[in-house]
Amino acid sequence: MILFDRDFYDPKKTKNISSPAQLRRLTGQIYSYASRPILIVVDQEGGRVARLKPEDGFISTPSAAYIGKQDNADMAKEVYLNLAQQLSDMGINCDLAPVLDLAINQDNYVISGLERSYGRSPQKVIRYARIFYDALHSKGIISALKHFPGHGSSADDSHKGFVDITDSWDPIELEPYERLIKEGRADMVMTAHLFNRHLDPLYPASLSYKVNTLLLRGKLGFKGVIISDDMQMKAISEHYSLSQAVTLSINAGVNMLIFGNQLGKISLTDIVELIYEEVKKGNISVDKIIESNRLIDGLFTELPPSGI
């Protein structure tokens, strides 16, 4: 379950998060109704990408760009331990962070413009993403490295439409993923809606078997959960039907699909029924579903979130 503070199209409209007391009540109620372990997820990167905002009574966390510019590991540890503690106190057990994108294109609004990258250097990104990851784990919070295979060189925003990184992407953008995966610091990896014909001449990363299974799992050796970026982003929704997008992503090796209902409206029941029908038709292997459930259940085995 993913929570948001504001409506995407009407920022004055509150969604799931309005204050610490309200959020604690909400997550407590969710856990009380759950018959099995569940993930309660937010995007809490720091800076401008924060669902728990200071104006709503939550602590302030600086952006990744600020952390990278200060280049002070002790400060970063304190910042991210405070962030992780607050998430734990609020009953959040999964954070879609840290961002591993390199700040290659300074004119890229969605990454550099929003100060979501630690910098251009893979070593700096690795250093501070590692600190962020360790802080989350110290409080029992699952993390997601993003946005694979690298959004930092792009010129466009996948929220708004098709994004082609064929001519801008650099293989060094894989280095943070390769390092953290080797170190065992990778619960989940989020694949982005980015097209690169050198990696796959047909499909964007989130729908690509070559990117998810051959590159991320095969070459980089990732064994955790692959999660998609929001499937309602226009990079996908304007180019594929819902059934096409869901079928392609699952067959590509994606284990968990995000439908945030920020960019559109669809019910969980509709998505489940769609997947069920595609399995019955033979378009999706039931083995893919079983394997995804095994991997997702493994998140709780490796790092049991405590809830409230």
N, C-alpha and C positions, 0 to 999 in steps of 0.2 A: 504494500500500500504506500503510495507516494503522496506527500502532503505539500501544499502550496500556501503561501501567505496572501497573495493577491491574484486577482483575475488578470490574465494576460492582456485582454483587450480593454479592461476597465480597472486600472490600478487602484481606484478608490473603493472597489468592491473586495471585501475580505472573503477568503475561502476557508481553509482549515486551521490557520494559525493567526491568533490575535493577541495573545498574552501568555506568559509562562504558566499561570494558573489554569487557563483554558486548555493549553496544550497538554499539560500533565493530566488533566481530567480526560481529555480525548484519548490519549494513548493508553491510559489505564483502562478505559472502557473497551477499547479495541482488544487489548490483551485478555480482558476478562471474558470476552465473547469467543475468542479464538480456541478452536479445538486442537490445534497443532501449532508448532512454532511458526511465526510469521515475521516478515521484514516490514518495519515501518521506516520509510525512506524519506530523506530530504536532500536537496542540493545546498550544502553549507560549505562553500569554498572560502568565504571571507571576502571583504570588499563589497562590490556591487552585486555579487551573486551570493545571496544569503536569504534563506527563507525565514530565519530567526533574526529579525532586525532590531537594532537598538531602539528605534522609535516605538517598538512594541514591548519594550521592557527587557530585551535580551542583551547579552554582552556584545560589544563591538569587536570584530576581528578584522585586521588589516588584509588587504588584497595580496595575492601571490606576488604581484609586481613589486609591491612595497617590501615584502619579505625578501625577495631576491635582491632588491637594491640595497637594503640594509646589510645583507649578507652576514647575519649574526645568528649562528646556530643556536646559541643559548636563548636568545630572544624568541626564535622560531619555536623552540621546544615549549617555552612558557605559553606562547600564543596558542599553539595547537593542543596542548594539554587542557587549557581553559576551555577551548572550543569543544573538545571531546567530553569533558566533564559536564558541560551544559547539555550536550546532546543526551548523554546518559541520564542526567537528572530529569530530562523531559520525556524519557522513554523512547527516544529515537535509537534504533539499533543498526542503522545502515546510512552511510553518508556517501553520496555520489561525488567523491573526491578521493585523492587529489588530481588536479589537472597536470598532465604530462606534456602538453603541447609546448613546442619551442616558439619563442617570439621572433619568428623569422620575418614575417611581414608586419611592419609597424603600422601599416594602414589598415590592417585587418581589425574591424570593429569588434567582432564577436569574441576574439581572444585578446589581442593586444589592446584594443580600444577599451575593453572592460577590465583590463589589468588582471587577467586570469592566468598569465604565464609568469613563472619565476625568472625567465630570461631566455636568451638565445642559446646559451651554452647547455649542452646535454648534461654536463657534470653538475652545474648549478641546479638544474631541474631535478636531477636524481637526488642530490643532497637534501633538498627541502621537501620533496615528495616523500622521501624516506622518513623524515622527521614527522611529517603529517600522518603517514601510515602508522608509524609506531605509536603515536599519541592516541589515535583512534583505537588501535588494538589494546592499548593499556587500559582502556575503559570498556572493552567488550563490544566495540562497534566495527561492523563490517565496512570495507571500503570498496570503491570502484575506480580503477585507473582509467583516465579518459583524455582525449577522444581518439581512439585508435583508427587508423595508423598515423594520425597527426593532423591537427587542424590549424597549426600555427602559420603555415605558409599560404593559406587560402586567402582569396580576395573577397569572398562572398559568405553569406550566412545561410546555413542549411535550414534554419527556421523559416526562411523566406522563399527558398527555391533551390534549384539544382546548383551544386557546387562541384566544379572541376578543378582538381589540384594536379592534373597530369604534368603540367609544365613548371609547377612551383615546388612540388614535394621533393624532399631530400631524404635519402635513406637514413641519415643521422637522426631523423625524427623517431626511428625505432629504438634508438639506444636506451632511452629511459625505461621502456617496456622490457627490453631484453635484460637489463641489469636487475630491475626489481623482481622480475619473474625468476631469474636465477637465484636471487637472494631469498625467495619464498615470501616476498612481500606483494602478493597479488591474489586477493580474494576473488575479485571480479574485474573484468576489463570491458569497458564500454566501446563498442564499435560505432563509428560515426557514419552519417549519410554523405560520404565523400566519394566522388568518382575519380579514379586514376587508371587510365587505360593501360599503364605499364603493369599494374597489379591485377586488373581484371578489365578486359576490353568491353564487357557487357554490363556489369552491375556495380552500383556503389558498394562501399565496404560492408555496410550493414546487411546487404542481401547477397554477399559474395562468398561462395564456398572457398574460392582461392584465397581470400583474405582471412576469413575466420578459421577455416579448418587447415588449409595448407600452410599459410603464413603464421598466424597466431598460435595455433596448436602444434603444427608440424615443425616449422623452422624455429620458433621461439620457445616451444616446449611448454606452453601454458596449459595447465590442467584444471583450472578453476571454472567459474561461471562466466560465460560471455553474455553480456546484457546489451541490448540495443539502446541507441538514443531514442528519443520520443518518436514513435512511428507515425505520429500525426503531423510532424514537420512537413512543410511543403516540398522539401527535396524528395520526399517519398509520396505523400498524398496526392501531389499534382501529376505524378508520372506512373503510378501503379494503383490498381484497385486494391481494396483492403485484402481480399483473398490472395491476390498475387503477392503483395508485400509480406503477409504473414507466412505464406507457404515458402516463398523464396528464403526468408530469413531463417526459418526453422531448419530447412534443408541445408542452408549454408553452415549451420552449426551454432546459431544463436540459441541460448538456453532460456533467456528471459526477455520478454518484450515490454517496453514501456509504452503505455497509453495514458498520458497525463491528464487528458481531457481539459487541457488549457487551450489547445489550438483547434479543438473540435469536440464533439460529444458522441460517445459510444458507450454502450453498457458492457460490463464484464461478461454478462450472459451471452451477448451477441458474439463476442470474441471466442469464448469457449465453444459455443455451438459451431462457429465457423471452422475452428480447428478440428472439432469432432467430425464434421462433414468431410473435410479434406483428408482426414485419416481414413474414413470409410471408403472414400473414392480411390484410395491408394496414392494420393498426391503427397502425403506426408507419412513417413514411416512411424509406426507406433514405437519403434525402438528409439527414435529421436526423442519422443516424449518421455519415455522411461529413463533414458540417459540424463535428460535435463532435470527431471525430478530427483534423480540420484545426486547430481551435482549440487542442486539447490539445497537438498537436505544436508549435504556435506558441509555447507556453510555453518550450520548450527552445531555440527559435530566438532568441527575444527575450532570454532569460536562461539560458544553458546551465549547469545545475547540474553541479558537478564530481565529486560523490560523494566517495569516499575515495581 
